[in-house]
Amino acid sequence: MADISPSLPQSHAERLDADIARIGAAAFTASSYRPGTIRHIVMLRYASHVSAAQKSEAMARFCALKTSATRNGQPYIRAIEAGWQHSGEQVDHGFEQVFIVTFDSEGDRNFYVGEPIVEDAGFYDPVHHAFKAWIGPLLDAPPQGVLVVDFTSR
């Protein structure tokens, strides 16, 4: 018997790849693309050589994206919350800092994230891209140095 179920991507990353291929980068990164409250959670684990001062600078630079990351001259990040991990549950896996970035649409999130989802530099935020390049050497070896989870707030 033939499989008549719809063909679904195996992962969310594959769904995003399929979406951008179907509608193009301009629509995929538009503020109007899939409106809703999007939470982008980022947790950082630093390499052993990174000082406390460097970690504090990283937090300050990340938080500064709230106003320095712009689209058409206007900030597009609704909010950034940040803090140091201090749970006593002993399941933090060495992550030290947590950031919650809030967007008004998946399009804004897509514009912010850029690579590896959006490859065309004309459709992602150069300020966030530069921040990722700056912080990369401070993080534990990939992929252990960063954990990212996104969800649509209900």
C-alpha positions as CSV (number, residue, x, y, z in Angstrom):
1,M,0.0,0.0,0.0
2,A,1.3,3.4,-0.9
3,D,2.1,6.0,1.8
4,I,-0.5,8.7,1.4
5,S,0.6,10.8,4.4
6,P,1.8,14.3,3.6
7,S,5.5,14.7,3.3
8,L,6.7,16.6,6.3
9,P,10.2,17.9,7.1
10,Q,12.0,15.8,9.6
11,S,13.0,18.8,11.8
12,H,12.1,22.4,12.4
13,A,15.3,23.5,10.6
14,E,14.2,21.6,7.5
15,R,10.8,23.2,7.7
16,L,12.5,26.6,7.8
17,D,14.7,25.7,4.8
18,A,11.6,24.6,2.9
19,D,9.8,27.8,3.7
20,I,12.6,30.1,2.6
21,A,13.0,28.1,-0.6
22,R,9.3,28.3,-1.3
23,I,8.7,32.0,-0.5
24,G,12.2,33.6,-0.8
25,A,14.3,35.5,1.7
26,A,12.5,38.8,1.4
27,A,9.2,37.3,2.5
28,F,10.8,34.9,5.0
29,T,12.5,37.8,6.9
30,A,9.6,40.4,6.6
31,S,8.2,41.7,9.8
32,S,4.8,40.5,8.6
33,Y,5.8,36.9,8.2
34,R,4.0,34.7,10.8
35,P,3.2,37.4,13.3
36,G,3.0,36.4,17.0
37,T,5.1,36.6,20.1
38,I,8.3,34.6,19.4
39,R,10.7,33.8,22.3
40,H,14.3,33.1,21.3
41,I,16.2,31.6,24.3
42,V,20.0,31.5,24.2
43,M,22.2,29.9,26.8
44,L,26.0,30.3,26.8
45,R,28.8,28.2,28.1
46,Y,32.2,29.8,28.0
47,A,35.6,28.3,27.2
48,S,37.8,27.8,30.3
49,H,40.1,30.7,29.3
50,V,37.4,33.3,29.4
51,S,37.6,35.8,32.3
52,A,34.7,37.1,34.4
53,A,35.2,40.5,32.8
54,Q,34.9,39.1,29.3
55,K,31.7,37.3,30.3
56,S,30.2,40.5,31.7
57,E,31.2,42.3,28.5
58,A,29.5,39.6,26.5
59,M,26.3,40.1,28.5
60,A,26.4,43.9,28.0
61,R,27.0,43.5,24.2
62,F,24.2,41.0,23.9
63,C,21.8,43.2,25.8
64,A,22.9,46.2,23.6
65,L,21.5,44.4,20.6
66,K,18.0,45.6,21.8
67,T,18.8,49.1,20.4
68,S,21.8,48.5,18.1
69,A,20.1,45.8,16.0
70,T,17.9,47.7,13.5
71,R,15.9,47.2,10.4
72,N,15.4,50.2,8.2
73,G,16.9,52.4,11.0
74,Q,14.4,51.1,13.6
75,P,14.9,48.6,16.4
76,Y,12.9,45.4,15.8
77,I,13.6,43.4,18.9
78,R,10.7,43.8,21.4
79,A,12.7,42.9,24.5
80,I,15.9,41.2,25.7
81,E,16.0,39.7,29.2
82,A,19.3,38.4,30.5
83,G,20.8,36.9,33.6
84,W,23.3,34.6,35.2
85,Q,22.4,30.9,35.8
86,H,21.9,30.3,39.5
87,S,19.7,27.2,39.8
88,G,20.7,24.7,42.4
89,E,19.2,21.7,40.6
90,Q,22.5,20.7,39.1
91,V,21.2,20.2,35.6
92,D,22.5,23.5,34.0
93,H,25.1,21.5,32.0
94,G,27.6,24.3,32.6
95,F,25.6,27.1,30.9
96,E,26.3,30.4,32.7
97,Q,24.2,33.0,31.0
98,V,20.6,33.0,29.7
99,F,19.0,35.4,27.3
100,I,15.4,35.6,26.2
101,V,14.9,37.7,23.1
102,T,11.3,38.5,22.2
103,F,10.2,39.3,18.6
104,D,6.8,40.3,17.2
105,S,7.0,37.7,14.3
106,E,8.9,34.8,13.0
107,G,10.1,37.1,10.2
108,D,11.8,39.4,12.7
109,R,13.4,36.3,14.4
110,N,14.5,35.1,11.0
111,F,16.1,38.5,10.1
112,Y,17.9,38.4,13.5
113,V,19.2,34.9,13.3
114,G,20.4,35.0,9.7
115,E,22.9,32.3,9.1
116,P,22.6,29.3,9.0
117,I,19.0,29.7,8.0
118,V,19.2,32.9,5.9
119,E,22.4,32.9,3.7
120,D,21.8,36.2,1.8
121,A,23.4,39.0,3.8
122,G,20.9,41.4,2.4
123,F,18.2,39.7,4.5
124,Y,19.8,39.4,7.9
125,D,21.0,41.7,10.6
126,P,24.7,42.7,10.2
127,V,24.9,43.9,13.8
128,H,23.8,40.5,15.2
129,H,26.0,38.7,12.6
130,A,29.0,40.7,13.8
131,F,28.1,39.9,17.5
132,K,28.1,36.2,16.7
133,A,31.5,36.4,15.1
134,W,32.9,38.3,18.1
135,I,31.5,36.0,20.8
136,G,32.2,32.7,19.0
137,P,35.9,32.4,20.2
138,L,34.7,33.0,23.8
139,L,32.4,30.0,23.8
140,D,33.1,26.4,24.6
141,A,33.9,24.2,21.6
142,P,30.9,23.9,19.2
143,P,28.2,22.9,19.6
144,Q,28.5,22.7,23.4
145,G,29.0,26.5,23.9
146,V,25.5,27.6,23.0
147,L,22.0,26.2,23.2
148,V,19.2,28.0,21.4
149,V,15.5,27.2,21.6
150,D,12.6,29.2,20.0
151,F,8.9,29.0,20.6
152,T,5.8,30.9,19.9
153,S,4.2,32.2,23.1
154,R,0.6,31.1,23.6
